[in-house]
């Protein structure tokens, strides 16, 4: 029984949702997104409320019911409010510089890492004295923000001994004790 799939989605005033066959399009002040829906579920709009229902009780239908409801809800929230991710660079000499759609990272390699961002992503690098540099990512597409943040983090994942590397803001890194001297 899908509790997530049964929950109706209220469409805000600033967003417009259109259904063309099995494609759901969402437009809002932050952008436009579309998602192709599986044949196992159907989507309907009644009085500014979007309802996702499954066509039968097969295992595929039940598994996709909550999935497509969540995907559509994420699209609506994205085009109205947007999504943000923050990354922290922990390490001596670690820096980040944002130039347009390019992010240049100095993260302990012999060369700087230059990452080209998709046009839907807005990036901002912030450096404050006494604190680790921060990279702010914003977009209307939740999947894209998460994917780009994970890619940037993969350039230098945090290590468990000193905690150096790129981590999500607020992420807890489990620390290990180093080698103890032999007696």
Beta strands, then each sheet from edge to edge (+ up, - down):
strand 1: 9-10
strand 2: 16-20
strand 3: 23-28
strand 4: 31-36
strand 5: 41-46
strand 6: 49-54
strand 7: 83-90
strand 8: 95-99
strand 9: 102-106
strand 10: 113-116
strand 11: 122-126
strand 12: 133-139
strand 13: 165-168
sheet 1: 1+ 6- 5+
sheet 2: 2+ 3- 4+
sheet 3: 11+ 12- 7+ 13-
sheet 4: 8+ 9- 10+
end
